[in-house]
């Protein structure tokens, strides 16, 4: 794709500029009460800008269009910078446009490099530790003693307790890696593309920032509220998963350096430290994995507004007589209107090209992610408070109590559904708005007396709309994002959920195969979870049995051994 614009020189064409790059001639019909030298004014509702040949007003309005776009991008730019997705410098010009240049020596570029290193470390070491725990690998020179076996069982219990969290985080890590590689591979293209947007709105004379700015503010508020609720749940420890999941993630990241898992029961301060560090890295990776789909939705809002303004101009020019085809300036206006259309197609193709690879990864992994999140939410809501079931170790569906774990599960599920639905809907609206121009062209018949310039314009537009390439956003050509895609997407999610629900995975730990005394192991695990997740004491006992046990003591393993 070549970024370029149709050059417009009013002095050569002898016409006035309309509301955005396309020019419109003033109607020359007059009445007896009108002065011949006073031109008709276009209607503002027609999308036609009335500058009355005032170059100063025209220049200021174009500058304002670019400035508004830059301001609308500010909330999203801050979000991208916070998750290491903006290794660019910005240069501002006198005409209000901005140039974006990649610079890995800038703070944003250094942050991007550090995050990429952390992501690779987490993905490699975390995956190795995860499989080591599942397959019961040794990570230290210790012999396989009873103490070592018990510590390994602690790790297995924590991993199984947080199966859903591990799935969500590994999906986020894989997609974050795809985004990180995409940013590096297309780093120069990313800067040129943002620069092209800034200059396009200036040249086309389109103020398209309003709807995009509303979306940027809305998603910023939603993310802040989401973070605030999660922090509140984690600090109050009303949900075990908000404390245990960060601790589990920290354990997987630094398992090689702890020499075992005795810290889980010996040092509450160490547990809190692991939880804080793991929570920070988890949050960074999770939000980084959502950054490009948010940016994609923002671009869709801009594209829809741009096509909407072009449609308004085309309607005013073609169906309401905004162009006087009896004069030569009408030909220039049709030419510029078509060139504006070509610039919009360049913007559409640019969005499709930059987000190719990212969209395929997000929607493919997002389907699996949503299915697991929804299943875990339903299961936690149904079984999380069941004390009787939690105190029966021999049941096949045995469950440690996990009160209110459904709450963070619901929050994550809602934010995931919202982002994937809004992105799909915004992309579908771009296609609908773009094809709205075809409906306007269809209403202008080719029959009757018309100038050659008008016929060329109509044929060129028909050729553009009916070419082999569909005017829709696509994931690198693998799928086209329209309303049919939305229906198919959620049908697929529902189908996979039904399949998963039939297997009914427990997603929890079952201490029934450790040694000859599973009840003792269950007590030890319950006390460990009290310290590690903040679950209330004696959560693994029924009310009837609580009086037979002394309160758990915080020190080490020797107090748990029989």
PLY file of the C-alpha trace (Angstrom):
ply
format ascii 1.0
element vertex 562
property float x
property float y
property float z
element edge 561
property int vertex1
property int vertex2
end_header
0.00 0.00 0.00
1.25 3.45 -0.87
0.32 6.26 1.49
-0.58 9.23 -0.67
-3.11 11.94 -1.16
-4.78 13.68 -4.04
-3.22 17.14 -4.33
-5.68 19.94 -4.31
-4.79 23.43 -5.50
-7.77 25.78 -5.44
-5.90 28.43 -7.41
-5.47 26.06 -10.32
-8.94 24.57 -10.17
-10.88 27.72 -9.45
-13.22 26.10 -6.98
-14.04 26.27 -3.31
-13.17 23.60 -0.77
-15.87 21.69 0.96
-15.74 20.05 4.38
-12.81 17.78 3.70
-10.60 17.71 0.68
-13.36 17.38 -1.89
-14.32 20.70 -3.43
-17.72 21.94 -4.32
-18.73 24.63 -6.71
-21.31 27.15 -5.66
-24.61 27.01 -7.44
-24.89 29.74 -10.04
-28.66 29.99 -10.19
-29.97 33.33 -8.91
-33.31 35.02 -8.53
-34.32 38.61 -8.99
-33.89 39.25 -5.28
-30.36 37.82 -5.21
-27.19 39.53 -6.21
-25.42 37.59 -8.96
-22.08 37.93 -7.22
-23.30 36.35 -4.00
-23.02 32.55 -4.14
-25.42 30.14 -2.52
-24.36 28.68 0.79
-24.36 24.90 1.21
-26.33 23.36 4.03
-24.21 22.37 7.02
-26.36 19.29 7.44
-25.19 18.08 4.05
-21.68 17.64 5.36
-20.36 20.53 3.23
-17.92 22.95 4.83
-18.59 26.62 3.98
-15.29 28.48 4.16
-16.26 31.13 1.59
-12.79 30.99 0.06
-11.30 32.21 3.28
-7.88 30.54 3.27
-7.21 31.44 6.89
-10.42 29.86 8.18
-9.80 26.84 6.00
-6.25 26.39 7.33
-7.31 26.79 10.94
-10.08 24.24 10.56
-7.73 21.73 8.96
-5.28 22.26 11.81
-8.09 21.75 14.29
-9.00 18.42 12.64
-5.46 17.11 13.15
-5.27 18.52 16.68
-8.56 16.91 17.68
-7.33 13.56 16.38
-4.15 13.86 18.44
-6.15 14.74 21.57
-8.52 11.83 21.00
-5.55 9.46 20.82
-4.10 10.68 24.15
-5.94 8.27 26.55
-5.14 5.32 24.34
-1.54 6.44 23.90
-1.10 6.55 27.67
-2.52 3.04 27.92
-0.19 1.74 25.19
2.79 3.34 26.90
1.84 1.78 30.26
1.88 -1.73 28.75
5.07 -1.25 26.67
3.34 -0.97 23.30
4.45 2.49 22.15
8.19 2.69 21.28
7.62 5.85 19.25
8.63 9.50 19.43
6.19 12.23 18.35
7.10 15.33 16.38
4.54 18.10 16.11
4.30 20.40 13.07
2.98 23.91 12.70
0.00 22.79 10.63
-1.25 20.60 13.49
-0.10 17.28 12.05
2.21 14.90 13.90
4.98 12.56 12.80
5.58 9.30 14.65
9.07 7.79 14.51
10.27 4.56 16.10
13.02 5.05 18.69
14.14 2.15 20.87
16.44 4.47 22.80
13.51 6.50 24.11
11.89 5.62 27.46
9.03 3.91 25.61
11.50 1.94 23.49
13.56 0.85 26.51
10.39 -0.15 28.35
9.33 -2.17 25.32
12.66 -4.05 25.34
12.48 -4.75 29.08
8.92 -6.03 28.79
9.86 -8.26 25.86
12.66 -9.78 27.95
10.32 -10.34 30.92
7.71 -11.91 28.66
10.19 -14.36 27.13
11.56 -15.24 30.58
8.07 -15.81 31.99
6.98 -17.88 29.01
10.05 -20.14 29.02
10.75 -20.49 32.75
7.10 -20.45 33.73
6.23 -23.19 31.22
9.20 -25.30 32.34
8.25 -25.00 36.00
4.62 -25.71 35.24
5.41 -28.96 33.46
7.99 -29.81 36.11
5.31 -29.65 38.79
2.76 -31.55 36.76
5.29 -34.29 35.88
6.86 -34.15 39.39
10.38 -33.22 38.26
13.04 -32.49 40.88
14.47 -28.98 40.80
16.98 -29.27 43.64
19.73 -31.68 44.74
17.50 -32.95 47.53
16.71 -36.61 47.77
13.12 -37.62 47.30
12.35 -37.67 51.00
9.00 -37.41 52.67
9.60 -33.71 53.23
10.42 -33.15 49.56
7.38 -35.16 48.47
5.15 -33.07 50.72
6.55 -29.82 49.32
6.02 -31.05 45.78
2.47 -31.97 46.73
1.96 -28.42 47.94
3.00 -27.12 44.52
0.76 -29.61 42.74
-2.16 -28.50 44.92
-1.59 -24.83 44.12
-1.28 -25.45 40.38
-4.44 -27.54 40.27
-6.30 -25.02 42.40
-5.50 -22.33 39.83
-5.92 -24.28 36.60
-8.31 -21.70 35.14
-5.96 -18.83 36.00
-3.02 -20.64 34.42
-5.00 -21.18 31.22
-6.02 -17.52 31.06
-2.48 -16.29 31.74
-0.80 -18.61 29.26
-3.28 -17.54 26.58
-2.46 -13.92 27.46
1.29 -14.62 27.33
1.14 -16.28 23.92
-0.94 -13.45 22.50
1.30 -10.83 24.14
4.27 -12.49 22.46
2.48 -12.26 19.10
1.78 -8.57 19.71
5.36 -7.90 20.81
6.76 -9.52 17.67
4.20 -7.66 15.55
5.23 -4.30 17.04
8.90 -5.02 16.34
8.35 -6.42 12.85
6.10 -3.54 11.79
7.69 -0.86 13.94
8.40 1.50 11.03
5.06 0.79 9.41
3.29 1.54 12.70
4.87 5.00 12.85
4.15 5.74 9.18
0.57 4.59 9.59
-0.12 6.88 12.56
1.54 9.73 10.66
-0.62 8.99 7.66
-3.75 9.28 9.79
-2.63 12.68 11.10
-2.00 14.02 7.61
-5.06 12.35 6.11
-7.56 14.17 8.31
-5.72 17.41 7.55
-5.82 16.87 3.78
-9.35 15.42 3.69
-10.56 18.15 6.03
-12.41 15.66 8.25
-12.99 16.04 11.96
-13.47 12.37 12.86
-12.18 12.36 16.44
-15.42 12.59 18.44
-16.60 8.96 18.42
-13.05 7.63 18.79
-12.41 9.97 21.74
-15.60 8.78 23.44
-14.48 5.18 23.03
-10.99 5.96 24.35
-12.42 7.62 27.47
-14.96 4.85 27.96
-12.45 2.00 27.76
-10.07 3.90 30.06
-12.78 4.24 32.71
-13.77 0.59 32.33
-10.19 -0.60 32.81
-9.66 1.65 35.83
-12.87 0.40 37.45
-11.84 -3.18 36.66
-8.44 -2.68 38.31
-10.00 -0.94 41.31
-12.48 -3.76 41.96
-9.77 -6.39 41.63
-7.49 -4.56 44.06
-10.33 -4.24 46.54
-11.08 -7.97 46.34
-7.38 -8.84 46.66
-6.76 -6.58 49.67
-9.84 -7.79 51.54
-9.05 -11.40 50.55
-12.69 -12.31 50.20
-11.85 -14.40 47.14
-9.02 -16.97 47.41
-8.13 -16.74 43.73
-7.19 -13.05 43.90
-4.51 -13.91 46.49
-3.59 -17.42 45.42
-3.33 -16.80 41.67
-0.60 -14.11 41.95
1.22 -16.30 44.47
0.98 -19.27 42.12
2.29 -17.17 39.24
5.18 -15.91 41.37
5.97 -19.49 42.39
6.17 -20.56 38.74
8.47 -17.65 37.90
10.99 -18.10 40.71
10.76 -21.78 41.60
14.42 -22.35 40.69
15.56 -19.73 43.18
13.52 -20.82 46.22
15.00 -24.30 46.58
11.60 -25.75 47.35
8.16 -24.66 48.50
8.72 -24.49 52.27
8.25 -20.71 52.06
4.55 -21.35 51.46
4.07 -22.33 55.09
7.07 -20.83 56.89
6.98 -17.13 56.02
3.76 -15.18 55.53
5.80 -12.12 54.52
7.46 -14.10 51.71
4.07 -15.28 50.53
2.83 -11.69 50.36
5.98 -10.66 48.48
5.48 -13.37 45.89
1.83 -12.41 45.57
2.62 -8.73 44.97
5.37 -9.43 42.45
3.34 -12.08 40.66
0.28 -9.83 40.63
2.19 -6.95 39.00
3.60 -9.16 36.25
0.23 -10.86 35.73
-1.56 -7.54 35.36
1.03 -6.19 32.93
0.84 -9.27 30.70
-2.95 -9.46 30.86
-3.54 -5.83 29.85
-0.75 -5.95 27.26
-2.58 -8.84 25.60
-5.67 -6.63 25.25
-3.84 -3.53 23.96
-3.97 -4.21 20.23
-7.62 -5.22 20.16
-8.41 -1.93 21.93
-6.27 -0.04 19.41
-8.00 -1.92 16.58
-11.42 -0.87 17.87
-10.21 2.72 18.08
-9.09 2.59 14.44
-12.48 1.18 13.46
-14.20 4.13 15.11
-12.06 6.52 13.07
-12.70 4.65 9.83
-16.44 4.59 10.37
-16.54 8.33 11.04
-14.41 9.02 7.95
-16.60 6.94 5.66
-19.68 8.57 7.20
-18.41 12.06 6.35
-17.50 10.98 2.82
-20.99 9.51 2.36
-22.53 12.79 3.50
-20.45 14.71 0.97
-21.26 12.26 -1.79
-24.97 12.48 -0.98
-24.87 16.28 -1.01
-22.86 16.39 -4.24
-24.65 13.68 -6.24
-28.24 13.58 -5.02
-28.77 17.12 -3.77
-27.00 19.11 -6.42
-23.95 20.09 -4.40
-21.92 19.98 -7.62
-22.78 22.11 -10.62
-21.88 19.83 -13.53
-22.60 22.54 -16.08
-19.23 24.14 -15.31
-15.70 22.83 -15.52
-15.22 23.10 -11.78
-17.72 20.30 -11.34
-15.28 17.94 -13.03
-12.55 18.84 -10.57
-14.93 18.28 -7.68
-15.83 14.78 -8.86
-12.16 13.98 -9.27
-11.30 15.10 -5.77
-14.27 13.27 -4.30
-13.00 10.07 -5.87
-9.46 10.75 -4.64
-10.80 11.17 -1.11
-12.46 7.79 -1.49
-9.12 6.27 -2.51
-7.43 7.74 0.57
-10.06 6.13 2.78
-9.41 2.80 1.08
-5.71 3.29 1.82
-6.54 3.83 5.50
-8.72 0.72 5.51
-6.00 -1.36 3.89
-3.40 0.07 6.26
-5.45 -0.98 9.31
-5.95 -4.42 7.84
-2.26 -4.80 7.11
-0.98 -3.68 10.50
-3.38 -5.82 12.53
-2.99 -8.94 10.37
-1.58 -11.68 12.57
-2.77 -9.98 15.74
-6.46 -10.43 14.94
-6.08 -14.10 14.04
-4.22 -14.76 17.30
-6.64 -12.80 19.44
-9.84 -14.36 18.14
-8.46 -17.91 17.96
-7.07 -17.84 21.49
-9.94 -15.68 22.73
-12.51 -18.36 21.91
-10.67 -20.92 24.05
-10.12 -18.32 26.78
-13.79 -17.35 26.99
-14.93 -20.96 27.21
-12.62 -21.69 30.17
-13.52 -18.43 31.95
-17.25 -19.02 31.66
-17.00 -22.64 32.77
-14.90 -21.73 35.80
-17.34 -18.96 36.73
-20.31 -21.35 36.67
-18.46 -24.05 38.61
-17.14 -21.67 41.26
-20.59 -20.12 41.69
-22.19 -23.57 42.10
-19.67 -25.36 44.32
-17.52 -22.63 45.86
-19.47 -22.27 49.12
-20.29 -25.96 49.64
-18.71 -26.74 53.03
-20.12 -30.27 53.16
-18.69 -31.20 49.79
-15.36 -29.64 50.70
-15.13 -31.73 53.86
-15.73 -35.07 52.10
-12.35 -36.17 50.74
-13.52 -39.37 49.05
-16.10 -37.80 46.73
-15.12 -37.87 43.07
-16.07 -34.20 42.79
-14.27 -33.28 46.01
-13.73 -29.57 46.36
-11.83 -27.27 48.68
-14.00 -24.35 49.56
-13.37 -21.22 47.44
-15.96 -18.59 48.38
-16.54 -15.69 45.99
-14.10 -17.01 43.39
-16.95 -16.57 40.95
-16.68 -12.78 41.35
-13.22 -12.22 39.77
-14.05 -14.96 37.26
-17.16 -13.03 36.25
-15.22 -9.75 35.98
-12.58 -11.26 33.70
-15.21 -12.99 31.60
-17.21 -9.77 31.21
-14.19 -7.69 30.16
-13.15 -10.37 27.66
-16.64 -10.60 26.15
-16.94 -6.83 26.00
-13.64 -6.34 24.18
-14.20 -9.11 21.64
-17.80 -8.05 20.95
-17.06 -4.32 20.66
-14.13 -4.98 18.33
-16.20 -7.26 16.10
-19.14 -4.85 16.06
-16.94 -1.83 15.31
-15.29 -3.65 12.38
-18.70 -4.69 11.03
-19.92 -1.09 11.24
-16.95 0.05 9.14
-18.01 -2.31 6.37
-21.63 -1.17 6.56
-20.70 2.52 6.51
-18.33 2.03 3.58
-20.97 0.21 1.56
-23.37 3.05 2.31
-21.54 4.98 -0.39
-22.52 2.33 -2.93
-26.18 2.88 -2.11
-25.75 6.59 -2.81
-24.10 5.83 -6.16
-26.88 3.41 -7.09
-29.52 6.07 -6.61
-27.79 8.25 -9.20
-28.78 6.61 -12.45
-26.51 6.64 -15.47
-29.49 7.38 -17.71
-30.23 10.86 -18.93
-28.00 13.74 -19.82
-24.71 13.72 -17.95
-21.26 15.12 -18.52
-18.31 12.88 -19.31
-16.73 13.76 -15.97
-19.82 12.67 -14.08
-20.00 9.41 -16.00
-16.33 8.72 -15.34
-16.88 9.36 -11.67
-19.90 7.04 -11.48
-18.13 4.25 -13.36
-15.00 4.63 -11.23
-17.03 4.38 -8.05
-18.93 1.34 -9.30
-15.65 -0.29 -10.20
-14.25 0.48 -6.74
-17.23 -0.95 -4.88
-17.62 -4.05 -7.03
-13.94 -4.99 -7.41
-12.60 -8.36 -6.30
-11.45 -6.92 -2.98
-14.22 -6.52 -0.43
-14.34 -3.20 1.41
-14.19 -4.89 4.82
-11.61 -5.44 7.50
-10.19 -8.94 7.59
-7.72 -10.93 9.62
-5.07 -11.12 6.96
-7.69 -12.42 4.53
-8.62 -15.41 6.73
-12.01 -13.98 7.68
-14.04 -10.87 6.99
-15.34 -8.97 9.99
-19.05 -8.34 9.47
-22.21 -9.22 11.36
-22.13 -12.73 10.00
-18.70 -13.11 11.60
-20.09 -12.02 15.00
-22.84 -14.66 14.87
-20.36 -17.36 13.86
-17.93 -16.32 16.59
-20.38 -16.65 19.46
-21.84 -19.84 17.98
-18.36 -21.35 18.10
-17.87 -20.25 21.70
-21.18 -21.83 22.71
-20.33 -25.07 20.91
-16.97 -25.42 22.66
-18.53 -24.59 26.02
-21.05 -27.40 25.61
-18.22 -29.81 24.82
-16.21 -28.70 27.87
-19.25 -28.89 30.16
-19.79 -32.51 29.19
-16.35 -33.47 30.52
-16.91 -31.47 33.74
-13.25 -30.88 34.69
-12.95 -30.21 38.43
-10.17 -27.58 38.24
-9.20 -28.25 41.85
-6.97 -30.47 43.95
-7.85 -33.98 45.20
-5.63 -35.20 48.07
-6.76 -38.83 47.85
-3.72 -40.60 46.40
-0.79 -39.30 48.48
-0.27 -41.87 51.26
-2.09 -44.10 53.68
-3.58 -41.13 55.55
-5.39 -38.82 53.08
-7.27 -37.09 55.90
-3.98 -35.92 57.44
-2.73 -34.68 54.09
-6.02 -32.89 53.58
-5.58 -31.09 56.89
-2.03 -30.04 55.97
-3.17 -28.78 52.57
-6.05 -26.92 54.14
-3.75 -25.12 56.57
-1.33 -24.26 53.75
-4.18 -22.79 51.68
-5.28 -20.75 54.69
-1.87 -19.07 54.69
-1.35 -18.98 50.94
-4.83 -17.93 49.73
-6.35 -16.34 52.80
-9.13 -18.90 53.08
-10.65 -18.87 56.57
-9.32 -21.34 59.12
-10.85 -24.83 59.28
-12.39 -24.30 55.84
-11.71 -27.98 55.12
-13.79 -29.18 58.09
-17.47 -29.35 58.79
-18.85 -27.50 61.82
-19.22 -30.83 63.62
-15.55 -31.73 63.28
-14.00 -28.35 64.04
-13.95 -28.90 67.82
-11.65 -31.93 67.47
-8.82 -29.92 65.87
-6.56 -27.36 67.45
-6.10 -24.04 65.60
-3.39 -24.26 62.92
0.06 -22.94 63.78
1.96 -20.75 61.29
5.52 -22.21 61.58
7.04 -24.86 59.35
6.64 -28.35 58.15
7.77 -30.07 61.34
4.56 -29.05 63.05
2.51 -30.64 60.28
4.30 -33.99 60.31
2.82 -36.78 62.36
0 1
1 2
2 3
3 4
4 5
5 6
6 7
7 8
8 9
9 10
10 11
11 12
12 13
13 14
14 15
15 16
16 17
17 18
18 19
19 20
20 21
21 22
22 23
23 24
24 25
25 26
26 27
27 28
28 29
29 30
30 31
31 32
32 33
33 34
34 35
35 36
36 37
37 38
38 39
39 40
40 41
41 42
42 43
43 44
44 45
45 46
46 47
47 48
48 49
49 50
50 51
51 52
52 53
53 54
54 55
55 56
56 57
57 58
58 59
59 60
60 61
61 62
62 63
63 64
64 65
65 66
66 67
67 68
68 69
69 70
70 71
71 72
72 73
73 74
74 75
75 76
76 77
77 78
78 79
79 80
80 81
81 82
82 83
83 84
84 85
85 86
86 87
87 88
88 89
89 90
90 91
91 92
92 93
93 94
94 95
95 96
96 97
97 98
98 99
99 100
100 101
101 102
102 103
103 104
104 105
105 106
106 107
107 108
108 109
109 110
110 111
111 112
112 113
113 114
114 115
115 116
116 117
117 118
118 119
119 120
120 121
121 122
122 123
123 124
124 125
125 126
126 127
127 128
128 129
129 130
130 131
131 132
132 133
133 134
134 135
135 136
136 137
137 138
138 139
139 140
140 141
141 142
142 143
143 144
144 145
145 146
146 147
147 148
148 149
149 150
150 151
151 152
152 153
153 154
154 155
155 156
156 157
157 158
158 159
159 160
160 161
161 162
162 163
163 164
164 165
165 166
166 167
167 168
168 169
169 170
170 171
171 172
172 173
173 174
174 175
175 176
176 177
177 178
178 179
179 180
180 181
181 182
182 183
183 184
184 185
185 186
186 187
187 188
188 189
189 190
190 191
191 192
192 193
193 194
194 195
195 196
196 197
197 198
198 199
199 200
200 201
201 202
202 203
203 204
204 205
205 206
206 207
207 208
208 209
209 210
210 211
211 212
212 213
213 214
214 215
215 216
216 217
217 218
218 219
219 220
220 221
221 222
222 223
223 224
224 225
225 226
226 227
227 228
228 229
229 230
230 231
231 232
232 233
233 234
234 235
235 236
236 237
237 238
238 239
239 240
240 241
241 242
242 243
243 244
244 245
245 246
246 247
247 248
248 249
249 250
250 251
251 252
252 253
253 254
254 255
255 256
256 257
257 258
258 259
259 260
260 261
261 262
262 263
263 264
264 265
265 266
266 267
267 268
268 269
269 270
270 271
271 272
272 273
273 274
274 275
275 276
276 277
277 278
278 279
279 280
280 281
281 282
282 283
283 284
284 285
285 286
286 287
287 288
288 289
289 290
290 291
291 292
292 293
293 294
294 295
295 296
296 297
297 298
298 299
299 300
300 301
301 302
302 303
303 304
304 305
305 306
306 307
307 308
308 309
309 310
310 311
311 312
312 313
313 314
314 315
315 316
316 317
317 318
318 319
319 320
320 321
321 322
322 323
323 324
324 325
325 326
326 327
327 328
328 329
329 330
330 331
331 332
332 333
333 334
334 335
335 336
336 337
337 338
338 339
339 340
340 341
341 342
342 343
343 344
344 345
345 346
346 347
347 348
348 349
349 350
350 351
351 352
352 353
353 354
354 355
355 356
356 357
357 358
358 359
359 360
360 361
361 362
362 363
363 364
364 365
365 366
366 367
367 368
368 369
369 370
370 371
371 372
372 373
373 374
374 375
375 376
376 377
377 378
378 379
379 380
380 381
381 382
382 383
383 384
384 385
385 386
386 387
387 388
388 389
389 390
390 391
391 392
392 393
393 394
394 395
395 396
396 397
397 398
398 399
399 400
400 401
401 402
402 403
403 404
404 405
405 406
406 407
407 408
408 409
409 410
410 411
411 412
412 413
413 414
414 415
415 416
416 417
417 418
418 419
419 420
420 421
421 422
422 423
423 424
424 425
425 426
426 427
427 428
428 429
429 430
430 431
431 432
432 433
433 434
434 435
435 436
436 437
437 438
438 439
439 440
440 441
441 442
442 443
443 444
444 445
445 446
446 447
447 448
448 449
449 450
450 451
451 452
452 453
453 454
454 455
455 456
456 457
457 458
458 459
459 460
460 461
461 462
462 463
463 464
464 465
465 466
466 467
467 468
468 469
469 470
470 471
471 472
472 473
473 474
474 475
475 476
476 477
477 478
478 479
479 480
480 481
481 482
482 483
483 484
484 485
485 486
486 487
487 488
488 489
489 490
490 491
491 492
492 493
493 494
494 495
495 496
496 497
497 498
498 499
499 500
500 501
501 502
502 503
503 504
504 505
505 506
506 507
507 508
508 509
509 510
510 511
511 512
512 513
513 514
514 515
515 516
516 517
517 518
518 519
519 520
520 521
521 522
522 523
523 524
524 525
525 526
526 527
527 528
528 529
529 530
530 531
531 532
532 533
533 534
534 535
535 536
536 537
537 538
538 539
539 540
540 541
541 542
542 543
543 544
544 545
545 546
546 547
547 548
548 549
549 550
550 551
551 552
552 553
553 554
554 555
555 556
556 557
557 558
558 559
559 560
560 561
